[in-house]
Amino acid sequence: MGLFKSKKDKSNERQVITSKKVYNLKSNGKYEIVLEGKFISITAKGIMNSINKGFTGTKKICLDNVTGVQYKKPGLTTGYLQIILMGSQEAKGGVFNAVQDENTISFAKKDNEQILEIKGYIENYIENKNNYRSQNISSDADELMKFKKLLDMGAITEEEYENKKEQILKL
C-alpha cells in the first residue's frame, strides 16, 4: 500500500508499523481518527455524534483485538466502517443501527478515500498478524518434531525431550 514506513522487528520477524497518521472526517458525524502502530484512536466530534453516540471521548483500540472490518460504501444513505472486536456483538440492521455503534465510523462520499485507507491499514494489520501466528505455530511444531526424532534416535533422554517440549509449548 505504501502509506506507512515499516521496519523489521528482529525478535519475531513481523512487520512493525512505526508512523502515525491522522485523519479528520468532516462530513456527517465528525471524527478524528489516528492510526499509530497497532492502535487506532477514534474521537467522535460534533452534534450528530453526540446525539447518536453520546459524549464518548476518544476510544483507543488495539488492533490485536480486531477480527475484521465491515465497510458500506456511501450512496443514498451514509456509509460506515465498523470495527469488529473479539467477543463483541456487531450492530445488525444496516446504517440506522451502525451509526449508534461505538465501534463504527459513519461518513459521506467526500470522506470515502480516507475511509478506504483506514480500512486497508486495519486489514493489512489483521492479515500480517494472522500470518505471523501461523508461521509461529508451524515453527513450534517443526521444533518439537526435531526433538522427537532426536529422542527416537537415542541422542537425547526422555527427560531432556520433556523439558524441551515444555519450553517450546510454554507449559
C-alpha positions in Angstrom: 0.0 0.0 0.0 3.0 2.3 0.6 1.2 4.6 3.1 3.3 3.8 6.1 7.0 3.2 6.6 7.8 0.0 8.3 10.9 -1.7 9.8 11.6 -5.4 10.6 11.4 -6.3 14.3 14.3 -8.8 14.6 12.8 -10.6 17.6 9.8 -12.1 15.7 10.3 -11.2 12.1 7.0 -9.4 11.9 6.4 -6.0 10.2 6.1 -3.2 12.8 4.4 -0.1 11.6 6.1 2.9 13.1 4.4 6.0 11.7 1.4 8.0 12.8 -1.3 9.2 10.5 -4.2 11.4 11.5 -7.5 11.6 9.5 -10.1 14.3 10.1 -13.5 13.4 8.7 -15.7 16.5 8.3 -19.0 15.1 6.8 -21.9 13.5 8.6 -20.5 12.8 12.0 -17.2 14.5 12.5 -14.3 12.2 13.6 -10.6 12.4 14.2 -9.0 9.0 13.6 -5.4 8.3 14.5 -3.6 5.2 13.2 -0.3 4.6 15.1 1.4 1.2 15.2 -1.0 -1.4 16.4 -3.6 1.2 17.7 -6.5 3.1 16.2 -7.9 6.0 18.2 -11.4 7.3 17.3 -12.7 10.6 18.6 -16.3 11.4 17.7 -17.0 15.1 17.4 -19.9 17.3 16.6 -23.6 17.5 17.5 -24.8 14.5 15.4 -22.3 12.1 17.1 -23.3 13.5 20.5 -27.0 12.7 19.6 -26.3 9.2 18.2 -23.4 8.0 20.4 -23.4 10.3 23.5 -20.3 12.1 24.7 -17.9 9.2 24.4 -14.5 10.9 24.2 -11.6 9.1 22.5 -11.7 5.3 22.1 -8.3 3.6 21.6 -8.5 0.1 20.1 -5.6 -2.3 20.0 -5.6 -3.9 16.5 -4.6 -7.2 18.0 -8.2 -7.4 19.3 -9.8 -6.7 15.9 -11.1 -9.6 13.9 -12.5 -7.7 10.9 -14.0 -4.6 9.4 -17.3 -4.1 7.7 -17.5 -1.4 5.1 -20.6 0.1 3.5 -20.0 2.5 0.6 -21.9 5.7 0.9 -24.7 6.2 -1.6 -28.3 7.4 -1.0 -27.5 6.8 2.7 -24.4 7.4 4.7 -21.5 4.9 4.5 -19.9 3.3 7.5 -16.8 1.4 8.6 -17.5 -0.9 11.5 -14.6 -2.3 13.5 -15.3 -5.8 14.8 -13.6 -6.8 18.0 -13.1 -10.3 19.5 -16.1 -11.2 21.6 -18.2 -8.2 20.6 -21.6 -8.1 19.0 -21.6 -6.2 15.7 -24.5 -3.9 15.1 -27.1 -5.6 12.8 -29.7 -3.6 10.9 -27.7 -1.6 8.5 -26.9 2.1 8.7 -29.5 3.0 11.3 -28.0 0.7 13.9 -24.4 1.2 12.8 -24.4 4.9 13.5 -25.1 4.2 17.1 -22.4 1.6 17.5 -19.3 3.0 19.3 -17.0 1.0 17.0 -18.5 2.4 13.8 -17.4 5.4 11.9 -20.1 6.9 9.6 -19.1 9.0 6.7 -20.3 10.6 3.4 -18.9 10.3 -0.1 -16.3 13.0 0.3 -14.6 11.0 3.1 -14.6 7.7 1.2 -10.9 7.8 0.2 -9.8 8.3 3.7 -12.0 5.5 5.0 -10.6 3.2 2.4 -7.1 4.0 3.6 -8.1 3.3 7.2 -9.8 0.0 6.1 -6.7 -1.0 4.2 -4.5 -0.3 7.2 -6.7 -2.4 9.5 -7.0 -5.3 7.0 -3.2 -5.3 6.4 -2.6 -5.4 10.1 -5.0 -8.3 10.6 -3.5 -10.3 7.7 0.1 -9.8 8.9 -0.9 -10.7 12.5 -2.5 -13.9 11.3 0.4 -14.8 9.1 2.8 -14.3 12.0 0.7 -16.6 14.2 0.5 -19.4 11.6 4.3 -19.1 11.0 5.0 -19.3 14.7 2.7 -22.4 15.2 4.4 -24.3 12.3 7.9 -23.5 13.6 7.0 -24.7 17.1 5.6 -27.9 15.6 8.8 -28.3 13.5 11.0 -27.7 16.5 9.0 -30.3 18.6 9.3 -32.9 15.7 13.1 -32.3 15.6 13.5 -33.1 19.3 11.2 -36.1 19.0 13.4 -37.5 16.2 16.5 -37.0 18.5 14.7 -38.8 21.3 13.8 -41.7 19.0 17.4 -41.9 17.8 18.6 -42.0 21.4 20.6 -38.7 21.1 18.7 -37.2 24.0 17.0 -38.6 27.1 13.2 -38.7 27.8 13.8 -36.0 30.5 15.6 -33.7 28.0 12.8 -34.2 25.5 10.1 -33.4 28.1 12.0 -30.3 29.2 12.3 -29.1 25.6 8.6 -29.9 24.9 7.5 -27.8 27.9 9.8 -25.0 26.8 8.5 -25.0 23.2 4.8 -25.3 24.2 5.3 -22.8 27.1 3.6 -25.1 29.6 
